[in-house]
Amino acid sequence: MPPTDASAHAAPAADRGEVADTCPADSGIDTAPEPMTPEPAIPELTTPEPVARPVAPDREAADTAATDCEDTLDLRLPDELLALLAEQAGPDEEPGLALGLELGPDPGPGPGPKPRSNGAAAPRLSAATIDHGLLDGVAEWGPVGTPVGTFHLVPVVVERDLPLISRWMNDPAVAEFWDLAGAQSVTGAHLRAQLDGDGRSVPCVGVLDGTPMSYWEIYRADLDPLARHYPARPHDTGIHLLVGEVADRGRGLGSALLRAVADLALDRRPACARVVAEPALRNTPSVAAFLTAGFRFSAEIDLPDKRAALMVRDRSLRDLL
């Protein structure tokens, strides 16, 4: 917006406390006056001191608006996150840098932890600090009853879970959308990037009635590069999901578990008002599963690696959808 010329809004002289000179100047004609009876002396006129007049509130507000009317967006971190950052910061370090939470340049697709804007990796924190600080203890969310059985999100342990998750990633139907096919080291690097990061994404194995059958990523969407592509709100929680076994697909398990996990996030994270997801728009079975699970289609968004459907499950609408 071009700068505003303040002079265009200047108050008239009288409003600025100035007194206009109303006495005519000498005409410059020297004429002898006719004799006349002297008149009584006229007391000398004095100019009163300037009096500052108060500016009306609406006028003052208008003048302020005229010079400061650019839209601004005030982004604030939640108080509990600020407290955590201050706790983790060193004596000479800004609290916001302690966890490397700047979004910085987008290093590419994926929900894993991102480097700081200066290129340095975020420091590694203890699992308890990571989990409780950003996602309210996913490890302690516990099992939940669903129409298809008892379901439990179990945070990944690489040494235990890598062979199974890598096998799922090499299924052509999964690899088409996850792009993590190949040696176990490919999937292992993806998992470790999250586990060694600042805690904004927690990889989990979904266990149904005691059997591992799905892979999940629960992440802070408002702290992810995804937040650049939609109007994120503080504590938005994101979900990525794949159903591992072919026999478990196409019979409603995905929808039932998506609803259960989304509602579990809302129950365990009081500050979270929405659960979001961004499946590829061309992945119609996934989009349909989210709709069946009580998510609503919000928008189409262009991400670095795909055109996605932004799906949202709102706390305020969870009993209606």
N, C-alpha and C positions, 0 to 999 in steps of 0.2 A: 504494500500500500504506500503511495507516495506520501512524503511528510506533509503535515498540515501547516499552513502558514498561520502562525499565531496572531499576526497582525489583523487577519480577517475577522478575528473574534475580539479585537480590542474594544474596551468599553469607551463610551463617549467621555469627553473631558470631565464633565461634571461627575460622572460615575467613578472616575479615577481620583476624585478628591481635589481636582484643579478648579480654580475660579476664573471664568472668562473675564477679560478686560472689556467693560462696556462703556468706558468713558471715551468720548471722541478725542482725537489728537488735535493739537493747535492747528488752526487754519493757516497760520503764517501771514495774515493780513493785519498790519499795525494801524488801527484806526483810533483816533482820539475820541473818547466817549463824550457824550454831551454831559454838561454839568447836571448833576442830580443829587437829590438828598441822599446822604450816606445811609445805607441800609445796615441793619444790625449785622454784626459779625456772624458768619456761618461757621459753625464748629467744623473742625477738620475731619474729613472722612478718613477712616482707616480701613484697610483691607483685612477682613477676618482671616484667621488662620485656616488653612485648608482642613476640611473635615473628611476623614475617610469614611465612605459609606460602605456598609456591609454588603457583600455580594449575596444575592439570593441563592439558596441551596440548589434550586433547579438550574440556575445559570452556571453555578460553579460546577455542577455535575456535567452539564453540557459542554463546558470548556474542557473539562478533563477528558470526556469521551472523545472530543474532537482531536485531541493530541495522543490518545492512547486507546485506539479502537481495534487493534489487531487481535484476532482470535488467538488464544493461548490454551494449551492443554497442560494442566498441572497433574503430573504423575507422582504418586506417593507410594512408597513401600509400606506394607502393613507394619504396625508397631512391633508385633512379635518377631517379624523378620529383621527389623532394624536392631532389636535387642540382640538377636543372634549374631548379626554382623558385627556389632560392637564387641561382643564377647570373643569373636574369633580374630578380630583385627589386632595386629601388633601395635606397639607403642608409637611407631612412626608410620603407620599405615592407615589409610582412610578405611572406615568400616565397610563401605560398599565394595572395596577391593578384596576383603578377606575371603569372600567366597567366589570372586570372579563373576559377579552377576550381570556385568554389562552384556548387552546382546552383541555389540560389536559387529564387525563384518560377518555376513552369513557365510560360514565355511562349507555349506552344502546341505543336502537333505538329511533327514533323520532326526530322531528325538534325543540323541545322545548329548552329553555335555559338550559345550562349545568353549573354545579358548577365549581368553580375554582379548580385548581390542588391541592390546599391545603385543599379542602373539604368545604371551606366557601362559602356561597351563595353570588351571586352578589348583590350589593345594589340596592334597588328599586329607579328608577328615575321617573321624571314626564313623563306623556304620550307624551308631546310635545318634550321633549329632546330625548326620546327613538325613536319615530317615525322619526323625522327629522334627528337624528344623524346617523342612520344606514340604513334606507330604504327610505329616501327622502320623508317622509310624505305620506304614503299609504292612510291615512284618507283624504288627499286632492287631491288624484288622480282624483276624480270626476267620473261622469258617462261617458260612451262611447257608441257610436252607433255601433251596430253589425248587421249582416244579420238576426239575430233572434230577435232583439229588443234592447232596451236601457238597458245597463248592468252597475251595480254599485257595487264596493267592499266596504262593510261597516264593519269597524272593530267591532269585537264582544264586546258586553256588556253582561257579564255573566248573570246578573239578568234578562235581557230581552230575551236572545237567547238560554240559556242552555236547556230549555225543548225541543225546536225544534231540536237542534243539537244532543241531546241525543237520541231522537227518531230516527233520521237518523242513528246514530251509532249502534242502535239495529236492523237495517235491516240486515238479514243474509248475503245478498250480499255485504254489506259494512263491517260488522263485520269481515268477512273472511280476509280482508286486513288491516283494521284499528285496530282491536283488542281492541276496547273501548266499547264493549257491557256491559250491566249491569245497575246498578243504575245511576242516574244522577250525583252522586258524582264522578263516574269514569271519565266521560267526563269533569265534572267541574274541577277536578284536572289537567287534560291535558290542559284545556284552561288557568287556572290561572297560571300554570307553565310558559306559554309564556307571559301572561300579566304582571306578577310580575318579569319577567326576565330583561335582559339587552337590549332587543329590537331587537334581531337578528331574531325573528320570530313574525309575526303579524297575528293572526287568524281573519278571515273575513267571513261574510255571503255574498253570491252572490245574488244580487237582480236583477231579470229580469222583466222589465216593472212593477216595483212596488211590485213584489212577491218574497219573499225569497225562493230560490230553490236549493242552493248549499252551500257547505262549502269549504273554501280555507285557505291555510297557505302560506303566502309570507315570505320568509326567506332568510337570507344571507348565501348562500351555502358555501362561502369561509370562514365563521366563524363557520360553523357547523362541527361536527365530520365526515360528509360526505366528507369533504375536504381531509381526510386521504386516501380516496379510489379512487380519480381521480385527474388529474392535474388541480387543482383549480386555478382560476385567481382572482385578486382583484375585488370585487364588483359583482361576480357571484351571480345571484338572483335565488333562488329555488322556485318551486311551488308544493304544494300538493292540491289535489282537490277531492271532491266527489259530485256527483249529487244526491240530497236528495230524490226526489220523483221518484217512479218507472215509472210514466207516462212520465217523462222527459228523460228517458234513451233510448238509442238505436235509436234515430232519429236525430243525428248530433248536438245536443245542446252542448255536451261536447267539441267537436272539435272546434266549432265556438267560444265558450267562452275561450277555451285555447289559441287560436290564438289572441283573443282580449286582454286577460290579459297579455300574453307574450309581445305583442307589446306595451301595455300600460306601462309595466315595462321599456321597452327600451326607450320609449318616455319620461317618467318621471324621469328616472335615467340615466343621460348622461354618468356617469362613468361606467355604466354596459354595457359590450360587449356581454354577453351571458345570456340566461335564461336556467336553467337546471331543470331536473326532474329525479326521479329514481323509476318508477313504478316497481312492482314485475314482473319479466320476465314471470311468468305464467299467469299474468293478461293480456291476449292477447287483450281484448277489450280496455283496457287503453292504451297499447302500440300503438294499431292501431289509437286511437284518437289523440295521440301526433303526430304520423306521418302525419295524415291528417291535423293537425294544423300547420304544417310547421317546426316541430322539426325533427332533423335527429338522427338516431340511432348511438351512438358513441362507446359504449362498453358494455360488460357484466361485472358487478362488484359484488363482494361478500360483503354484508353488514352483520352486526351482526344478523339481523333477517330475511334476505331474500337474494336471488340472484336477482339482479335488472338489468333493462335495463337503461343505462345512456342515456337520451334523451337531446339534445341540440338545442336551437334556437339561431342562431348567428345573431348579428346585421348586419354583412356584407352580410348575405345571405337571409335576411328577405324578400327582394323583388323578390327572385328567388324561394322560397319554399312556 
